[in-house]
Amino acid sequence: MKTISLRTGLTLLGLAFFLPGCLDIYLTTQLFPNGEIEKTIVIKGDSTSIPNTPFYFMRDSGWTKKWIQGDDNKPNLVLTKKFRSCKELNKVMNPADSTIQTVRVQSELKRKFRWFFTYFDYSETIYRTDPYKTLDWRDYLSEKELRLVKISDEEKLKADPEYDSLEYKKTDKKLEEFVTRSAAEDYYRILMSILAKEPGYTAEINLLRTRKEEFFRFMIDSTGDSDGPEILEAVGKFCDRPGMTALGEKYPESFKLFDDKMEFWANVGSNSFKFIIRMPGILLKTNSTQVQGLETRWELTSDEIYFEDTILTCESRVINRWAFYVAGIIILIALAGLAGSIRLRKRRAAAP
């Protein structure tokens, strides 16, 4: 099985926080009064990077896809698909298989009927893109430090009143520690689960448990060139147990999952994500700061969606015209009945 050095992989992982954007991904959601949803995706950037867009819809064959010429004369990919419900949409944007490494977006729509009006309460939850989810960022960064880390624009960062160049260098170190430890911890858990299945590895299991911190440092520093040794070779050196690379051949799927996570974050890279939601009727509430008519927009960077879930919310109101027609008919019937009753009483009063 082909693997990469842990240092090389983690270096790429860490660089993703500081590189300029690679792709601009526009995800537009159009809601209709009947509950149907149309999704339009526009991906702008280098044509060689577009196929690696880290969303599951890139693997789904049910989309209408076309290439168009962008303003910068570069090809842009446009994907469009209509869904009957959020449940159907979520199968593509948040697949049930948890081993699939993808940016996950869960949609929810609540429709509340209030006779003359129908209220639409719609939300999209972008689940955090940290592929490992082994450690809590709060153990490494403060709320203030995280806020600064999420500012990808260098000019805005330096203009922030809480920015201090010396302190931010320390924050960079903390961030690197969090990211590298998260990945190393994930690999450690995979390795320990495999060793527990294998007879004759009790000594290695005990060694790794008692010297976990030393093992972590060894794995980060165990490469002498840009390619470095295979990870399992490094594990074998640390444990003084030759032949551990055979575990990669015996449990390829387990180790592939780790490689997939590393590749996923490399694909997420430093892309920018523009989420656009268009609601039916009159927009009442949203947590977006960019609103134009019925359209709401959120501009997010990969840094902003790495650490925590992000929830986008909109609420709108649609007039039920048929309800007014029905109410009008009922009123007319009531008035006609009242008029008939009055006439009947007059006739009875006039009778001898």
C-alpha positions as CSV (number, residue, x, y, z in Angstrom):
1,M,0.0,0.0,0.0
2,K,1.3,3.4,-0.9
3,T,1.6,5.8,2.0
4,I,3.1,9.2,2.7
5,S,5.4,10.4,5.4
6,L,3.5,11.8,8.4
7,R,5.6,15.0,8.4
8,T,5.0,15.6,4.7
9,G,1.3,15.1,5.1
10,L,1.0,17.3,8.2
11,T,3.1,20.0,6.6
12,L,0.6,20.1,3.7
13,L,-2.2,20.0,6.2
14,G,-0.8,23.0,8.1
15,L,0.0,25.0,5.0
16,A,-3.7,24.8,4.0
17,F,-4.4,27.5,6.7
18,F,-2.0,30.0,5.1
19,L,-2.1,29.5,1.3
20,P,-4.1,31.8,-0.9
21,G,-7.4,30.5,-2.2
22,C,-7.4,27.9,-5.0
23,L,-11.1,27.6,-5.9
24,D,-14.1,29.8,-5.5
25,I,-17.2,27.6,-4.9
26,Y,-20.6,29.1,-5.2
27,L,-23.5,27.0,-3.8
28,T,-26.9,28.5,-4.5
29,T,-30.1,27.1,-3.0
30,Q,-33.4,28.1,-4.5
31,L,-36.5,27.2,-2.4
32,F,-39.9,26.9,-4.0
33,P,-43.3,27.3,-2.2
34,N,-44.1,23.6,-2.8
35,G,-41.0,22.5,-0.9
36,E,-38.9,21.7,-3.9
37,I,-35.3,22.8,-4.0
38,E,-33.0,23.7,-6.9
39,K,-29.3,23.6,-6.2
40,T,-26.8,25.4,-8.5
41,I,-23.1,25.0,-8.0
42,V,-20.5,27.2,-9.8
43,I,-16.9,26.3,-9.3
44,K,-14.3,28.8,-10.4
45,G,-10.5,28.3,-10.5
46,D,-7.8,26.2,-12.1
47,S,-9.4,23.6,-14.3
48,T,-6.9,21.0,-13.0
49,S,-8.1,21.6,-9.4
50,I,-11.9,21.7,-10.1
51,P,-12.2,17.8,-10.3
52,N,-10.9,17.7,-6.8
53,T,-13.6,19.9,-5.4
54,P,-14.2,18.4,-1.9
55,F,-18.0,17.8,-2.2
56,Y,-19.8,14.5,-2.7
57,F,-21.9,15.9,-5.6
58,M,-18.8,15.7,-7.8
59,R,-19.3,11.9,-7.7
60,D,-23.1,12.0,-8.3
61,S,-24.2,11.4,-11.9
62,G,-27.6,13.0,-11.5
63,W,-26.5,16.6,-12.1
64,T,-26.7,18.7,-15.2
65,K,-23.1,19.7,-15.8
66,K,-21.6,22.2,-18.2
67,W,-18.4,24.2,-18.6
68,I,-18.6,27.9,-19.2
69,Q,-16.0,30.6,-19.9
70,G,-15.4,32.7,-16.8
71,D,-14.6,36.4,-16.6
72,D,-10.9,35.6,-16.3
73,N,-11.1,33.4,-19.4
74,K,-10.7,30.3,-17.3
75,P,-13.3,27.5,-17.6
76,N,-15.9,27.3,-14.8
77,L,-17.9,24.2,-14.0
78,V,-21.7,24.7,-13.4
79,L,-23.8,21.9,-11.9
80,T,-27.6,22.1,-11.5
81,K,-30.1,19.7,-10.0
82,K,-33.6,19.9,-8.6
83,F,-34.7,18.0,-5.5
84,R,-38.2,17.1,-4.2
85,S,-37.3,17.6,-0.6
86,C,-34.5,18.3,1.9
87,K,-34.3,14.6,2.5
88,E,-33.5,13.9,-1.1
89,L,-31.0,16.8,-1.1
90,N,-29.2,15.6,2.0
91,K,-28.4,12.3,0.3
92,V,-26.1,14.2,-2.0
93,M,-24.8,16.9,0.3
94,N,-24.4,14.7,3.4
95,P,-24.1,11.1,2.4
96,A,-25.0,8.4,4.9
97,D,-21.6,6.7,4.6
98,S,-19.5,8.4,7.4
99,T,-16.2,7.1,5.9
100,I,-16.7,9.3,2.8
101,Q,-14.4,12.3,3.2
102,T,-16.4,15.3,2.0
103,V,-17.6,18.8,3.0
104,R,-21.0,17.9,4.5
105,V,-24.0,20.2,4.4
106,Q,-27.3,19.2,6.1
107,S,-30.5,21.0,5.1
108,E,-33.7,21.4,7.0
109,L,-37.0,23.0,6.0
110,K,-39.9,23.6,8.3
111,R,-43.2,24.8,6.8
112,K,-45.8,26.3,9.1
113,F,-49.3,26.8,7.8
114,R,-51.1,29.8,9.3
115,W,-54.2,30.0,7.0
116,F,-53.5,33.2,5.2
117,F,-49.7,32.7,5.3
118,T,-47.2,29.8,5.1
119,Y,-43.9,30.4,6.9
120,F,-40.7,28.8,5.7
121,D,-37.9,28.2,8.2
122,Y,-34.9,26.9,6.3
123,S,-31.4,26.2,7.6
124,E,-28.1,24.7,6.2
125,T,-25.6,23.3,8.7
126,I,-22.0,23.0,7.4
127,Y,-20.3,20.4,9.5
128,R,-16.8,21.2,10.6
129,T,-14.2,20.0,8.1
130,D,-11.6,18.8,10.6
131,P,-11.3,15.3,9.2
132,Y,-9.9,13.8,12.4
133,K,-12.2,15.2,15.1
134,T,-9.9,13.6,17.7
135,L,-9.0,16.7,19.8
136,D,-10.8,19.8,21.0
137,W,-9.3,23.1,19.7
138,R,-10.2,24.7,23.0
139,D,-7.4,22.8,24.6
140,Y,-4.9,24.7,22.3
141,L,-6.5,28.0,21.3
142,S,-8.5,30.7,23.1
143,E,-11.6,32.2,21.6
144,K,-9.7,35.3,20.8
145,E,-6.9,33.3,19.1
146,L,-9.4,31.3,17.1
147,R,-11.1,34.4,15.9
148,L,-7.8,35.8,14.6
149,V,-6.9,32.5,13.0
150,K,-10.2,32.6,11.0
151,I,-9.2,35.9,9.4
152,S,-7.7,34.8,6.1
153,D,-7.1,38.3,4.7
154,E,-3.6,39.5,5.9
155,E,-4.5,43.2,5.7
156,K,-7.7,42.7,7.8
157,L,-5.8,40.6,10.3
158,K,-3.1,43.2,10.9
159,A,-5.8,45.9,11.1
160,D,-7.6,44.0,13.8
161,P,-7.3,45.9,17.2
162,E,-6.5,42.6,19.0
163,Y,-3.7,41.6,16.6
164,D,-0.2,41.5,17.9
165,S,2.6,40.2,15.6
166,L,4.6,38.5,18.4
167,E,1.5,37.0,20.0
168,Y,0.3,35.8,16.7
169,K,3.5,33.9,16.1
170,K,2.7,32.0,19.3
171,T,-0.8,31.4,18.0
172,D,0.6,29.9,14.8
173,K,2.6,27.5,16.9
174,K,-0.4,26.5,18.9
175,L,-2.4,26.0,15.7
176,E,0.3,23.8,14.2
177,E,0.4,21.8,17.4
178,F,-3.4,21.3,17.3
179,V,-3.5,20.2,13.6
180,T,-0.5,17.9,13.8
181,R,-1.6,16.3,17.0
182,S,-5.1,15.8,15.7
183,A,-3.8,13.8,12.7
184,A,-1.2,11.9,14.7
185,E,-3.9,11.0,17.3
186,D,-6.1,9.7,14.6
187,Y,-3.3,7.5,13.1
188,Y,-2.4,6.3,16.6
189,R,-6.0,5.1,17.2
190,I,-6.1,3.3,13.9
191,L,-2.8,1.6,14.6
192,M,-3.8,0.6,18.1
193,S,-7.1,-0.9,17.0
194,I,-5.2,-3.0,14.4
195,L,-2.5,-4.2,16.8
196,A,-5.2,-5.3,19.2
197,K,-6.5,-7.7,16.5
198,E,-3.1,-9.2,15.9
199,P,-1.6,-11.9,18.2
200,G,2.0,-11.3,19.3
201,Y,1.9,-7.5,19.5
202,T,1.2,-7.1,23.3
203,A,4.7,-5.6,23.9
204,E,4.3,-3.1,21.1
205,I,0.9,-2.0,22.4
206,N,2.2,-1.5,25.9
207,L,5.2,0.4,24.5
208,L,3.0,2.8,22.5
209,R,0.7,3.4,25.4
210,T,3.4,4.2,27.9
211,R,5.5,6.2,25.5
212,K,2.8,7.9,23.5
213,E,4.2,11.4,23.7
214,E,7.7,10.2,22.7
215,F,6.1,8.2,19.8
216,F,4.2,11.3,18.7
217,R,7.4,13.4,18.5
218,F,9.3,10.5,16.8
219,M,6.6,10.2,14.1
220,I,6.7,13.9,13.3
221,D,10.5,14.0,13.1
222,S,11.2,10.6,11.6
223,T,11.9,11.8,8.0
224,G,15.2,12.8,6.6
225,D,14.0,14.1,3.2
226,S,10.9,15.5,1.4
227,D,9.5,12.0,0.8
228,G,10.4,10.5,4.1
229,P,9.9,6.9,5.2
230,E,6.5,5.1,5.1
231,I,4.6,5.6,8.3
232,L,4.6,2.0,9.2
233,E,8.3,1.8,8.7
234,A,8.7,4.6,11.2
235,V,6.4,2.7,13.6
236,G,8.6,-0.4,13.2
237,K,11.7,1.6,14.0
238,F,10.2,3.1,17.1
239,C,9.0,-0.3,18.4
240,D,12.1,-2.1,17.1
241,R,9.8,-4.5,15.3
242,P,10.7,-5.1,11.7
243,G,8.1,-6.2,9.2
244,M,5.3,-3.9,10.4
245,T,4.7,-2.7,6.8
246,A,2.9,-6.0,6.3
247,L,0.1,-4.6,8.4
248,G,-0.6,-2.2,5.6
249,E,-1.1,-5.0,3.2
250,K,-3.4,-6.9,5.6
251,Y,-5.5,-3.9,6.7
252,P,-5.4,-1.6,3.6
253,E,-8.9,-0.1,4.2
254,S,-8.0,1.1,7.7
255,F,-4.9,2.9,6.6
256,K,-6.6,4.1,3.4
257,L,-9.1,5.9,5.6
258,F,-6.3,7.9,7.2
259,D,-4.8,8.7,3.8
260,D,-8.3,9.7,2.5
261,K,-8.6,12.2,5.4
262,M,-5.2,13.7,4.6
263,E,-6.2,14.0,0.9
264,F,-9.5,15.5,1.8
265,W,-8.1,18.3,3.7
266,A,-5.5,18.9,1.0
267,N,-8.5,19.3,-1.4
268,V,-10.3,21.6,1.0
269,G,-7.1,23.6,1.1
270,S,-7.7,27.3,1.3
271,N,-10.8,27.4,-1.0
272,S,-13.5,30.0,-0.5
273,F,-17.1,29.0,-0.2
274,K,-20.0,31.3,-1.1
275,F,-23.4,30.0,0.2
276,I,-26.4,31.7,-1.4
277,I,-30.0,31.0,-0.3
278,R,-33.0,32.4,-2.2
279,M,-36.3,32.1,-0.2
280,P,-39.9,32.2,-1.5
281,G,-42.2,35.1,-0.5
282,I,-41.0,37.8,1.9
283,L,-37.8,37.4,3.8
284,L,-38.4,37.9,7.5
285,K,-35.2,36.8,9.3
286,T,-31.7,35.6,8.6
287,N,-28.3,35.4,10.3
288,S,-26.6,36.6,7.1
289,T,-25.1,40.0,7.0
290,Q,-25.4,40.1,3.2
291,V,-29.0,40.5,2.1
292,Q,-30.3,41.6,-1.2
293,G,-34.1,41.2,-1.7
294,L,-34.9,37.6,-1.1
295,E,-31.3,36.5,-1.5
296,T,-29.0,35.9,1.4
297,R,-25.2,35.2,1.2
298,W,-22.5,33.9,3.4
299,E,-18.8,34.0,2.3
300,L,-16.7,31.5,4.2
301,T,-13.1,30.4,4.1
302,S,-11.7,26.9,4.8
303,D,-10.3,28.3,8.0
304,E,-13.8,29.3,9.2
305,I,-15.4,25.9,8.6
306,Y,-12.5,23.8,10.0
307,F,-13.1,24.1,13.7
308,E,-16.8,24.3,14.3
309,D,-20.2,23.7,12.6
310,T,-21.6,26.7,10.8
311,I,-25.4,27.2,10.7
312,L,-27.0,29.4,8.0
313,T,-30.7,30.3,8.7
314,C,-33.5,32.0,6.8
315,E,-37.2,32.5,7.5
316,S,-39.7,33.8,4.9
317,R,-43.5,34.2,4.5
318,V,-45.6,33.3,1.5
319,I,-49.2,34.6,1.1
320,N,-51.7,31.8,0.6
321,R,-53.8,33.5,-2.1
322,W,-56.2,30.5,-2.2
323,A,-56.9,31.1,1.5
324,F,-58.1,34.6,0.7
325,Y,-60.3,33.2,-2.1
326,V,-61.8,30.6,0.2
327,A,-62.3,33.2,2.9
328,G,-64.0,35.5,0.4
329,I,-66.3,32.7,-0.7
330,I,-67.2,31.8,2.9
331,I,-67.9,35.5,3.6
332,L,-70.1,35.8,0.5
333,I,-72.0,32.6,1.5
334,A,-72.4,33.9,5.0
335,L,-73.6,37.3,3.8
336,A,-76.0,35.6,1.4
337,G,-77.3,33.4,4.2
338,L,-77.7,36.5,6.4
339,A,-79.6,38.3,3.7
340,G,-81.9,35.4,3.1
341,S,-82.5,35.1,6.9
342,I,-83.4,38.8,7.1
343,R,-85.8,38.5,4.1
344,L,-87.5,35.5,5.6
345,R,-88.0,37.3,8.9
346,K,-89.5,40.3,7.1
347,R,-92.0,38.0,5.3
348,R,-93.0,36.3,8.5
349,A,-93.5,39.7,10.1
350,A,-95.7,40.9,7.2
351,A,-97.9,37.8,7.2
352,P,-101.4,38.3,8.8
